[in-house]
Amino acid sequence: MDIQSEILAEDEISAITVFKLARSQINWLEKHGWHYELNGARRPVVGRVYARLKLAGVKPTGANAIVQTWTLDLSKIS
């Protein structure tokens, strides 16, 4: 699993916050109640699943943040 697919890219965080500077992004994330971590460069890191839930209006929790696997069921197609 590639770590890049699990976290938002810098341009994605910029698109959400409308800021390019890390400090401004952090201020926006805090003001809007987003959880994040700081990487070694002191830039905010946001998980992709968390962001999807947050943008969908779902309050992210440990229970609903688990990615569920699914399989295609064609048995009902005639």
Phi and psi in degrees as a GROMACS rama.xvg file:
@    title "Ramachandran Plot"
@    xaxis  label "Phi"
@    yaxis  label "Psi"
@TYPE xy
-83.5227  126.441  ASP-2
-60.0765  -30.9182  ILE-3
-61.6412  -29.6605  GLN-4
-77.2715  -17.3179  SER-5
-90.8879  -16.5432  GLU-6
-125.431  154.978  ILE-7
-71.44  142.117  LEU-8
-74.5437  160.854  ALA-9
-56.2476  -39.8402  GLU-10
-68.8191  -27.8158  ASP-11
-71.4359  -39.6531  GLU-12
-65.7039  -39.1329  ILE-13
-62.1968  -40.0373  SER-14
-64.6245  -36.6627  ALA-15
-74.0652  -45.8296  ILE-16
-88.5742  -19.8704  THR-17
68.1468  20.7569  VAL-18
-126.238  147.325  PHE-19
-101.524  -30.8495  LYS-20
-75.1007  134.466  LEU-21
-56.4335  -43.7879  ALA-22
-61.5338  -40.8882  ARG-23
-68.0662  -39.3081  SER-24
-61.9384  -44.9217  GLN-25
-60.669  -44.4317  ILE-26
-59.385  -43.9477  ASN-27
-63.6947  -47.8714  TRP-28
-59.001  -43.7849  LEU-29
-65.6884  -43.4269  GLU-30
-60.717  -34.5151  LYS-31
-98.6471  9.50814  HIS-32
74.5877  27.033  GLY-33
-88.8217  140.349  TRP-34
-89.4656  141.358  HIS-35
-154.176  166.864  TYR-36
-123.008  159.529  GLU-37
-102.083  135.195  LEU-38
-85.7092  -175.342  ASN-39
-61.6176  -25.1542  GLY-40
-90.036  8.15646  ALA-41
63.3018  33.7961  ARG-42
-103.643  146.931  ARG-43
-70.6173  139.898  PRO-44
-120.87  126  VAL-45
-122.32  132.529  VAL-46
-69.7267  141.8  GLY-47
-64.6521  -44.5279  ARG-48
-64.3141  -42.7196  VAL-49
-58.1846  -47.2836  TYR-50
-61.7184  -41.5658  ALA-51
-62.0168  -43.7149  ARG-52
-64.7787  -46.2042  LEU-53
-60.4534  -44.7925  LYS-54
-69.5366  -23.0925  LEU-55
-84.9183  -2.3434  ALA-56
84.6639  13.2556  GLY-57
-97.3222  131.909  VAL-58
-74.8363  110.535  LYS-59
-63.5918  132.345  PRO-60
-135.242  171.522  THR-61
-61.7378  -30.8064  GLY-62
-74.6102  -41.938  ALA-63
-93.8474  -1.28549  ASN-64
-90.1301  -1.95353  ALA-65
-77.9392  125.378  ILE-66
-75.256  122.833  VAL-67
-97.0207  135.786  GLN-68
-83.3768  154.792  THR-69
-143.78  161.686  TRP-70
-129.213  152.242  THR-71
-77.8011  122.933  LEU-72
-107.895  103.721  ASP-73
-96.5897  8.09307  LEU-74
-65.9853  -22.8914  SER-75
-92.9777  -0.220821  LYS-76
-91.2465  128.871  ILE-77
